[in-house]
Amino acid sequence: LLPPALVAICILIMTALHLLMPLGVLIDRPLLAVIVALTGLGFTLSGARLFSRVGTNIKTFNKPDHLVTSGLFRFTRNPMYLGFALLLVGIAIGLGTATPFVVVVAFFVTTNLWYIPFEERKMEEIFGADYLTYKARTRRWI
């Protein structure tokens, strides 16, 4: 399951939980929701554009062609996952109840324990010391 598909599924589940099992109104801040969601979308699209510009593979389970350390990758090793997480947080804020945040946490845990370690192993195999140096100086998330 590629990350964008996982995000789409998360959005559907968040919406269903909000409609079927709304637990208390947490936040009624639509402007904050839009800002957080658009920031997340911007992070994700920025990373994707950079991958396209340098000509490296973007699909999680395919072999990466280049080690990208510029742009947002200077600050986080995973700006696209961070962007997806922020997008989901923004949507959860927009929905306004507690139950959608369960999905946000599940996305974060899944990404942190499965997708990112898988990608990091691949990067270490392919780029060796260059990746390990980058990994040592750049945080996983923020």
Salt bridges, closest charged atoms under 4 A:
GLU120 OE2 - ARG77 NH2 2.59
GLU120 OE1 - LYS135 NZ 3.89
GLU120 OE1 - ARG140 NH2 2.69
GLU124 OE2 - LYS135 NZ 2.85
